[in-house]
Amino acid sequence: MTRRLAEVARKVGVSEATVSRVLNGKPGVSESTRTAVLTALDVLGYERPTQLRGERARLVGLVLPELQNPIFPAFGEIIGNGLAQQGFTPVLCTRTAGGVSEADYVELLLQQHVSGVVFAGGLYAQADASHEHYGRLTERNLPTVLVNAAIEHLGFPRVSCDDAVAAEQALTHLISLGHTRVGMVLGPRDHVPSQRKQDAFAAAAKAADLAVEPDWFEHAMFSLEGGQAAAARLVKRGITGIVCASDPQALGAIRAVRRQGLSVPQDVSVIGYDDSAFMNCVDPPLTTIRQPIEAMGRAAVDLLTMQINGASVTDEELLFEPELVVRGSTAPRAR
């Protein structure tokens, strides 16, 4: 107990006696100091006294799958700022290979008595992944919001970019440029947003009387290396237009085209997805599908705070319209 008092006191910058008064519910402590002490207790990983456990800290877990893809730091900044404006402190949790798992982060956040959790990308989007840890959030009735498409029946409100519209926009653009051999580089086969994009792409191609072969769809990691390997296979099959499920994949596709002695966009046109930072600065500037991340981030914060404040929120999915941003990586098909 003495060690705990000293550590919390140092964290907040008050005396151990003040911390003791807060933990024992004694008067004579300002509300701001009381809140700071309880928040420090949560952050340091100490259990609150029994009589205080009913009061959740104003901490919110912000779980991101990675930080290498620029879209996730962008989501993190918008959601984090929105939470701060509502008086919450975001706790950033980022998965890394061989590091702390998403399930471990959920347990950690529950131990910290967070007020809610926002997932901006995660295992909820992969049909074959384990989803048991989401059940822990449901059991605790913890306010939760998922950003971008999830598997069915998790029961959480969702804020998503419309993957079907994104695929249609990309294909329509390439068709307008005269491309008839158009392929896709997607995420893993069990990735729900990728499944949506592929289904919409196939439907749009059929509506346009455009033949699409099964091997014109490639699945890869959401990375430059994954995009490069997948696009290399497509180019060898004579594809002249490539639609990618992320901007890093698209940058890999451009590298793959060049490694085969061809050029972008003169020989092969490439479209990315997200419009993440600096995509207008690469060579050539990347044509991409822009996610409305600011509007989506604000909606995620609104849905979470509504739940925290006791409002009833359905598990319906809010779909946000993407925007095709045309730059230098697409051009009319070479004759």
BADODO-66152 format. One line per 3 residues: number of its first residue (from 1); their letters; for each residue x, y, z of N, C-alpha, C. Coordinates in steps of 0.1 Angstrom, whole numbers. Layout:
NUM> A> X Y Z X Y Z X Y Z; ...
***
This chain:
1> MTR> 8 -12 0 0 0 0 9 13 0; 19 12 8 28 24 9 35 27 -4; 39 16 -11 45 18 -24 35 24 -34
4> RLA> 23 19 -34 13 24 -43 10 39 -40; 9 43 -28 6 57 -24 17 66 -30; 30 61 -28 41 69 -32 41 71 -47
7> EVA> 39 60 -54 40 60 -69 29 69 -75; 16 67 -69 5 76 -74 8 90 -71; 13 93 -59 16 107 -55 26 113 -64
10> RKV> 36 106 -68 46 111 -77 40 114 -91; 32 105 -95 26 106 -109 17 119 -110; 10 122 -99 0 133 -99 7 146 -94
13> GVS> 18 144 -86 24 156 -81 17 161 -68; 12 152 -60 6 156 -47 12 148 -36; 7 150 -24 13 143 -13 6 129 -11
16> EAT> 13 120 -4 7 107 -2 -5 108 6; -6 118 15 -17 120 24 -30 123 15; -27 131 5 -38 135 -5 -43 122 -12
19> VSR> -34 114 -17 -38 102 -23 -46 93 -14; -41 92 -2 -48 84 8 -63 89 11; -64 102 11 -78 107 13 -87 104 2
22> VLN> -82 104 -11 -90 101 -22 -94 86 -22; -84 77 -19 -87 63 -19 -96 59 -8; -97 67 3 -105 63 14 -118 72 14
25> GKP> -120 80 3 -133 87 2 -134 98 12; -123 104 17 -124 114 27 -126 128 20; -132 138 27 -133 151 21 -120 159 21
28> GVS> -121 171 16 -109 180 16 -101 179 4; -106 173 -7 -98 171 -19 -106 177 -31; -100 185 -39 -107 191 -50 -111 180 -60
31> EST> -121 183 -68 -126 173 -78 -115 170 -88; -108 180 -93 -98 178 -103 -87 170 -98; -83 172 -85 -72 163 -79 -77 149 -77
34> RTA> -90 148 -73 -95 134 -71 -95 127 -84; -100 133 -95 -100 127 -108 -86 123 -113; -76 132 -110 -62 129 -114 -57 117 -107
37> VLT> -60 116 -94 -55 105 -86 -61 92 -92; -74 92 -94 -80 79 -99 -75 76 -113; -73 86 -122 -67 83 -135 -53 77 -134
40> ALD> -45 83 -125 -31 78 -123 -32 63 -118; -41 60 -109 -43 47 -104 -45 37 -115; -54 41 -124 -58 33 -136 -46 31 -145
43> VLG> -39 42 -148 -28 42 -158 -16 33 -152; -14 34 -139 -3 26 -133 -7 11 -131; -19 8 -134 -23 -6 -133 -28 -11 -119
46> YER> -31 -2 -110 -35 -6 -97 -51 -7 -96; -56 -16 -89 -70 -18 -87 -75 -6 -79; -87 -1 -83 -93 9 -74 -99 2 -62
49> PTQ> -100 10 -51 -107 5 -39 -122 1 -43; -127 -9 -37 -140 -15 -40 -151 -4 -42; -151 6 -33 -161 16 -33 -160 26 -45
52> LRG> -148 25 -52 -146 34 -63 -147 27 -77; -148 14 -77 -148 7 -89 -159 9 -98; -170 15 -93 -181 18 -102 -179 29 -111
55> ERA> -169 37 -108 -166 49 -116 -154 46 -125; -158 45 -138 -147 42 -148 -139 55 -150; -126 52 -153 -117 63 -156 -122 69 -170
58> RLV> -118 82 -172 -121 88 -185 -110 85 -195; -107 72 -196 -97 67 -205 -105 59 -216; -100 60 -228 -107 53 -239 -95 46 -247
61> GLV> -97 33 -249 -87 25 -257 -89 28 -272; -78 31 -278 -77 33 -293 -68 22 -298; -74 12 -304 -67 0 -309 -64 1 -324
64> LPE> -52 1 -328 -48 2 -342 -40 -11 -346; -41 -16 -358 -34 -28 -361 -19 -26 -364; -16 -13 -368 -2 -10 -371 0 5 -373
67> LQN> 12 10 -374 15 24 -376 23 26 -389; 27 15 -395 35 17 -408 26 22 -419; 14 17 -420 5 22 -430 0 36 -426
70> PIF> 2 47 -433 -1 60 -429 -16 62 -426; -25 54 -431 -39 56 -428 -42 54 -413; -35 45 -407 -38 43 -393 -34 54 -383
73> PAF> -22 59 -385 -19 71 -377 -29 83 -379; -33 84 -392 -43 95 -395 -56 92 -388; -61 80 -388 -73 77 -380 -70 80 -365
76> GEI> -59 75 -360 -56 77 -346 -56 92 -342; -50 100 -351 -50 115 -348 -64 121 -347; -72 117 -357 -85 123 -357 -94 118 -346
79> IGN> -94 105 -343 -102 100 -332 -96 104 -319; -83 104 -317 -77 109 -305 -80 123 -302; -79 132 -312 -83 146 -309 -98 147 -306
82> GLA> -106 139 -313 -121 140 -310 -124 136 -296; -117 125 -291 -119 120 -277 -114 131 -267; -103 137 -270 -97 147 -261 -107 159 -260
85> QQG> -113 163 -271 -123 174 -270 -135 170 -262; -138 157 -260 -149 153 -252 -145 150 -238; -132 153 -235 -128 151 -221 -122 137 -218
88> FTP> -119 130 -228 -114 116 -226 -99 116 -230; -92 107 -224 -78 105 -227 -76 92 -235; -72 92 -248 -70 80 -255 -58 72 -251
91> VLC> -59 59 -250 -48 50 -247 -45 42 -259; -34 46 -266 -30 39 -279 -25 25 -277; -31 16 -284 -27 2 -284 -24 -2 -298
94> TRT> -12 -6 -301 -8 -9 -315 -3 -23 -315; -8 -32 -323 -3 -46 -325 10 -46 -333; 19 -54 -329 31 -56 -337 34 -71 -338
97> AGG> 41 -75 -348 44 -89 -350 52 -95 -338; 47 -105 -332 53 -111 -320 52 -103 -307; 44 -92 -308 42 -83 -296 29 -86 -289
100> VSE> 24 -76 -283 11 -78 -275 0 -80 -285; -9 -90 -283 -20 -93 -292 -32 -84 -289; -41 -84 -299 -53 -76 -297 -61 -81 -285
103> ADY> -61 -94 -283 -68 -99 -271 -62 -95 -258; -48 -94 -258 -41 -90 -246 -44 -75 -243; -45 -67 -254 -48 -53 -252 -62 -52 -246
106> VEL> -72 -60 -251 -85 -59 -245 -85 -62 -230; -78 -72 -226 -77 -75 -212 -71 -64 -204; -60 -58 -210 -53 -47 -203 -63 -35 -202
109> LLQ> -70 -32 -212 -79 -20 -211 -91 -23 -201; -95 -35 -201 -106 -38 -191 -100 -37 -176; -88 -40 -174 -81 -39 -161 -80 -24 -158
112> QHV> -79 -15 -168 -77 -1 -165 -91 6 -164; -102 -2 -164 -115 4 -163 -118 15 -173; -114 13 -185 -116 23 -195 -131 26 -197
115> SGV> -134 37 -202 -148 41 -205 -153 35 -218; -144 31 -227 -148 25 -240 -136 22 -248; -139 16 -260 -128 12 -269 -132 16 -283
118> VFA> -123 21 -291 -125 23 -306 -114 14 -313; -119 6 -322 -110 -2 -330 -109 4 -344; -98 8 -348 -97 13 -362 -89 3 -370
121> GGL> -95 -8 -374 -89 -19 -380 -85 -29 -370; -88 -42 -373 -85 -52 -363 -90 -66 -368; -89 -75 -359 -92 -89 -362 -107 -91 -365
124> YAQ> -116 -81 -361 -130 -82 -364 -132 -82 -379; -123 -78 -387 -124 -77 -402 -120 -90 -408; -114 -100 -401 -110 -112 -406 -118 -124 -401
127> ADA> -125 -130 -411 -135 -140 -408 -129 -152 -401; -116 -156 -404 -110 -168 -398 -102 -165 -386; -102 -153 -381 -94 -150 -369 -103 -153 -356
130> SHE> -96 -153 -345 -103 -155 -332 -110 -142 -328; -122 -143 -324 -130 -132 -320 -135 -133 -305; -130 -142 -298 -135 -144 -284 -133 -131 -275
133> HYG> -122 -124 -278 -120 -112 -269 -130 -101 -271; -137 -101 -282 -148 -91 -284 -160 -95 -275; -161 -108 -272 -171 -112 -263 -169 -107 -249
136> RLT> -157 -105 -245 -154 -99 -232 -159 -85 -231; -158 -78 -242 -163 -64 -242 -179 -64 -241; -185 -74 -247 -199 -75 -247 -204 -79 -232
139> ERN> -196 -88 -226 -200 -92 -213 -199 -81 -203; -190 -72 -205 -188 -60 -196 -197 -49 -200; -204 -50 -211 -213 -40 -216 -205 -27 -218
142> LPT> -193 -29 -223 -184 -17 -225 -186 -10 -239; -189 3 -239 -191 10 -252 -179 7 -261; -183 3 -273 -173 -1 -283 -177 3 -297
145> VLV> -168 8 -305 -171 12 -319 -160 6 -328; -164 0 -340 -155 -6 -349 -155 3 -362; -142 6 -367 -141 14 -379 -137 5 -390
148> NAA> -146 5 -400 -145 -3 -413 -150 -17 -410; -154 -23 -421 -162 -35 -422 -158 -46 -412; -167 -53 -406 -165 -63 -396 -173 -76 -400
151> IEH> -170 -87 -395 -178 -99 -396 -192 -96 -390; -201 -104 -394 -215 -102 -389 -216 -106 -374; -226 -101 -368 -231 -105 -355 -222 -103 -343
154> LGF> -212 -93 -344 -205 -89 -332 -213 -80 -323; -222 -73 -329 -231 -65 -321 -227 -51 -317; -216 -46 -324 -211 -33 -321 -215 -23 -332
157> PRV> -217 -11 -329 -219 -1 -340 -206 0 -349; -208 3 -362 -197 3 -371 -197 16 -380; -186 21 -382 -184 32 -391 -175 28 -403
160> SCD> -180 27 -415 -172 22 -426 -172 30 -438; -161 29 -446 -161 35 -459 -168 24 -468; -176 29 -478 -184 20 -486 -174 13 -496
163> DAV> -171 1 -493 -161 -7 -502 -167 -9 -516; -180 -12 -516 -186 -14 -529 -185 -2 -539; -188 9 -533 -187 22 -541 -172 24 -546
166> AAE> -163 21 -536 -149 23 -540 -144 15 -551; -148 2 -551 -145 -7 -562 -151 -3 -575; -164 1 -575 -170 6 -587 -164 19 -593
169> QAL> -160 28 -584 -153 40 -588 -140 37 -596; -132 28 -590 -119 25 -595 -121 18 -609; -130 8 -610 -132 1 -622 -137 10 -633
172> THL> -147 18 -630 -153 27 -639 -143 37 -645; -134 41 -637 -123 50 -641 -114 43 -651; -110 31 -648 -101 24 -657 -108 20 -670
175> ISL> -121 17 -670 -128 14 -682 -129 26 -691; -131 38 -684 -132 50 -692 -119 54 -699; -108 48 -694 -95 50 -700 -92 40 -711
178> GHT> -101 31 -713 -100 20 -723 -94 7 -719; -92 6 -706 -86 -7 -701 -97 -18 -700; -94 -29 -706 -103 -41 -706 -97 -53 -698
181> RVG> -84 -52 -695 -78 -63 -687 -74 -57 -673; -84 -57 -664 -82 -50 -651 -82 -61 -640; -72 -60 -631 -71 -69 -620 -71 -62 -607
184> MVL> -71 -70 -596 -72 -64 -583 -61 -71 -574; -55 -62 -565 -47 -67 -554 -54 -64 -541; -58 -75 -534 -67 -74 -523 -59 -79 -510
187> GPR> -65 -77 -499 -60 -82 -486 -62 -97 -485; -60 -103 -473 -63 -118 -471 -76 -122 -476; -78 -135 -479 -91 -140 -485 -102 -138 -475
190> DHV> -99 -139 -462 -110 -138 -452 -112 -123 -447; -106 -114 -454 -107 -100 -450 -120 -94 -456; -129 -90 -447 -143 -86 -451 -143 -74 -461
193> PSQ> -136 -63 -458 -136 -52 -468 -130 -57 -481; -120 -66 -482 -115 -70 -495 -126 -79 -502; -133 -87 -494 -144 -95 -500 -154 -86 -506
196> RKQ> -158 -75 -499 -168 -66 -504 -163 -59 -517; -150 -55 -517 -145 -49 -529 -145 -58 -541; -141 -71 -539 -140 -81 -550 -154 -83 -555
199> DAF> -164 -85 -546 -178 -88 -551 -183 -76 -559; -181 -64 -554 -186 -52 -561 -179 -50 -575; -166 -53 -575 -158 -52 -587 -163 -62 -598
202> AAA> -166 -74 -593 -171 -84 -603 -185 -80 -608; -193 -75 -599 -207 -71 -603 -206 -59 -613; -197 -50 -610 -196 -38 -619 -190 -42 -633
205> AKA> -181 -52 -633 -175 -56 -645 -186 -63 -654; -194 -71 -647 -205 -78 -654 -215 -68 -660; -218 -58 -652 -228 -48 -657 -222 -40 -669
208> ADL> -209 -39 -670 -202 -32 -681 -198 -42 -692; -203 -55 -691 -199 -65 -701 -184 -66 -703; -177 -65 -692 -163 -67 -691 -159 -81 -686
211> AVE> -152 -88 -693 -148 -102 -689 -137 -100 -678; -139 -108 -667 -128 -108 -657 -125 -122 -653; -113 -126 -654 -109 -140 -651 -106 -142 -636
214> PDW> -108 -154 -631 -106 -156 -617 -92 -153 -612; -82 -155 -621 -68 -152 -617 -64 -138 -619; -74 -129 -621 -71 -115 -621 -73 -109 -607
217> FEH> -76 -117 -598 -77 -113 -584 -65 -119 -576; -58 -111 -569 -46 -116 -561 -48 -111 -547; -45 -120 -538 -45 -117 -523 -31 -115 -517
220> AMF> -29 -105 -509 -16 -103 -504 -17 -95 -491; -6 -94 -484 -5 -86 -472 -7 -71 -476; -11 -63 -466 -13 -49 -468 1 -42 -467
223> SLE> 10 -44 -476 23 -39 -475 28 -36 -489; 39 -28 -490 46 -26 -503 50 -39 -509; 56 -48 -500 62 -61 -505 50 -70 -510
226> GGQ> 39 -70 -503 28 -78 -507 22 -73 -520; 21 -60 -521 16 -55 -534 25 -58 -546; 38 -57 -543 47 -59 -554 47 -74 -559
229> AAA> 46 -83 -550 46 -97 -554 33 -100 -561; 22 -95 -556 9 -98 -563 8 -92 -576; 12 -79 -577 11 -72 -590 20 -78 -600
232> ARL> 32 -83 -596 41 -89 -606 34 -101 -613; 26 -108 -605 19 -120 -612 8 -114 -621; 1 -104 -618 -9 -98 -626 -3 -93 -639
235> VKR> 8 -86 -638 14 -80 -650 18 -91 -660; 23 -102 -655 27 -113 -663 15 -119 -671; 3 -117 -665 -9 -122 -672 -15 -112 -682
238> GIT> -8 -101 -684 -13 -91 -694 -22 -81 -688; -23 -79 -675 -32 -69 -669 -26 -55 -672; -35 -46 -676 -30 -32 -679 -35 -22 -669
241> GIV> -45 -26 -660 -50 -18 -650 -51 -26 -637; -45 -20 -626 -45 -27 -613 -51 -18 -602; -61 -24 -596 -68 -17 -584 -63 -24 -571
244> CAS> -58 -16 -562 -52 -21 -550 -61 -18 -538; -60 -26 -528 -68 -24 -516 -62 -15 -505; -50 -10 -508 -43 0 -499 -33 7 -507
247> DPQ> -29 19 -502 -19 27 -509 -5 20 -509; -1 14 -497 12 7 -498 13 -4 -508; 2 -12 -510 1 -22 -520 3 -16 -534
250> ALG> -3 -4 -536 -2 3 -549 12 7 -552; 19 12 -542 33 16 -544 41 3 -547; 38 -8 -541 45 -20 -545 41 -24 -559
253> AIR> 29 -22 -563 25 -25 -577 33 -17 -587; 35 -4 -584 43 4 -593 57 -1 -594; 63 -5 -583 76 -11 -583 77 -24 -591
256> AVR> 66 -32 -590 66 -45 -598 65 -42 -613; 58 -32 -617 57 -28 -631 71 -24 -636; 77 -16 -628 90 -11 -633 101 -22 -633
259> RQG> 100 -32 -624 110 -43 -623 108 -51 -636; 97 -51 -642 95 -59 -655 97 -51 -667; 104 -39 -666 108 -31 -677 96 -23 -683
262> LSV> 86 -21 -676 74 -14 -680 73 -1 -672; 64 8 -676 62 20 -669 48 23 -665; 46 31 -654 33 35 -649 32 50 -652
265> PQD> 22 55 -659 10 48 -664 10 44 -678; 21 46 -685 21 44 -700 17 29 -703; 23 20 -696 20 6 -699 9 0 -689
268> VSV> 10 3 -677 1 -2 -667 -4 9 -658; -17 11 -656 -23 20 -647 -25 14 -633; -23 22 -622 -24 17 -609 -33 26 -600
271> IGY> -42 20 -593 -50 28 -584 -49 22 -570; -47 31 -560 -46 27 -546 -59 29 -539; -58 28 -525 -70 30 -517 -66 36 -503
274> DDS> -72 47 -500 -71 54 -487 -68 69 -489; -59 72 -499 -53 85 -501 -46 89 -488; -37 81 -484 -29 84 -472 -18 94 -475
277> AFM> -11 98 -464 -2 109 -465 8 108 -476; 11 118 -484 22 119 -494 19 112 -506; 7 106 -509 5 99 -521 5 108 -533
280> NCV> 4 121 -531 5 131 -542 19 135 -544; 28 130 -536 43 133 -538 51 122 -544; 45 110 -545 53 99 -551 54 100 -566
283> DPP> 62 92 -572 64 93 -587 59 80 -593; 49 80 -601 40 92 -604 30 94 -592; 25 106 -591 15 108 -580 4 97 -582
286> LTT> -1 92 -570 -10 80 -570 -24 84 -572; -31 78 -582 -45 79 -583 -50 69 -572; -60 73 -564 -64 65 -553 -78 68 -549
289> IRQ> -84 59 -541 -97 61 -535 -96 67 -521; -101 79 -519 -99 86 -506 -110 82 -496; -106 76 -485 -115 74 -474 -118 87 -467
292> PIE> -130 90 -464 -133 103 -457 -130 101 -442; -117 100 -439 -114 96 -425 -118 107 -414; -118 119 -418 -122 129 -408 -137 127 -404
295> AMG> -146 126 -414 -160 124 -411 -162 110 -404; -155 100 -408 -156 87 -402 -151 87 -387; -139 94 -385 -134 95 -371 -143 103 -362
298> RAA> -149 114 -367 -159 121 -359 -171 113 -355; -176 105 -365 -187 97 -363 -184 86 -352; -172 80 -353 -168 70 -343 -168 75 -329
301> VDL> -163 88 -328 -162 94 -315 -177 97 -310; -185 102 -319 -199 105 -315 -206 92 -310; -205 81 -318 -211 69 -314 -206 64 -300
304> LTM> -193 65 -298 -188 60 -285 -193 69 -274; -192 82 -275 -197 91 -264 -212 89 -261; -219 87 -272 -234 85 -269 -236 72 -261
307> QIN> -228 62 -263 -229 50 -255 -225 52 -241; -214 59 -239 -208 62 -226 -218 70 -218; -226 79 -225 -235 88 -218 -249 81 -216
310> GAS> -250 68 -219 -262 60 -217 -272 59 -228; -269 65 -239 -278 65 -250 -278 51 -257; -289 47 -262 -291 34 -269 -286 36 -283
313> VTD> -276 28 -287 -270 28 -301 -272 15 -307; -277 14 -319 -279 1 -326 -265 -4 -332; -265 -16 -336 -253 -21 -342 -253 -20 -358
316> EEL> -261 -10 -362 -261 -8 -377 -248 -2 -381; -245 -4 -394 -233 1 -400 -235 14 -408; -228 25 -404 -228 37 -411 -218 37 -423
319> LFE> -223 39 -435 -215 38 -447 -212 52 -452; -199 55 -453 -194 68 -458 -189 67 -472; -193 77 -480 -189 77 -495 -175 80 -497
322> PEL> -167 71 -504 -154 74 -508 -153 84 -520; -141 88 -523 -139 98 -534 -127 93 -543; -129 92 -556 -118 89 -565 -110 102 -567
325> VVR> -97 100 -564 -87 112 -566 -78 108 -578; -80 114 -589 -73 111 -601 -59 118 -601; -48 111 -603 -35 117 -603 -28 110 -615
328> GST> -14 110 -614 -7 106 -626 -4 91 -628; -9 82 -619 -6 68 -620 -16 61 -629; -26 68 -635 -35 62 -644 -36 70 -657
331> APR> -37 63 -669 -37 70 -682 -44 61 -692; -48 66 -703 -55 58 -713 -46 46 -717; -52 35 -720 -45 22 -723 -37 25 -736
334> AR> -25 20 -736 -16 21 -748 -22 13 -759; -22 18 -771 -28 11 -783 -18 2 -789
***
